[in-house]
Amino acid sequence: MRQLDASHLRDWIADQGREPPALLDVREPWELALCVIEGSVAIPMSEIIGQLHEIDRTREWVVVCHHGLRSQQVAMLLQYEGFPRVHNLRGGIDAWARTVDPGMRQY
């Protein structure tokens, strides 16, 4: 599992010559109600095991949470379960809001 910082994720999403990553947001619904990176697939961490069949193994995934700790655990689980291309958003959506989208609500 690779660590990815918010500015690199922003650049990757904007790169027209590269397939954009799929974003897996593992925060709780109340957190998603506060802020979210557009296009994210939302599956709370507590439901990941039961929803593995919903996650496309052929995509390259960036896992997102608030500060990057839950997402790192989920990214490690996905790798263990055979997902070949998984990244963790270092610093989570908090880092995204601070460095990429300062207008995003922070909590």
Secondary structure, 3 states (H helix, E strand, C coil): CEEECHHHHHHHHHCCCCCCCEEEECCCHHHHCCCCCCCCEECCHHHHHHHHHHCCCCCCEEEECCCCHHHHHHHHHHHHCCCCCEEEECCHHHHHHHHCCCCCCCC
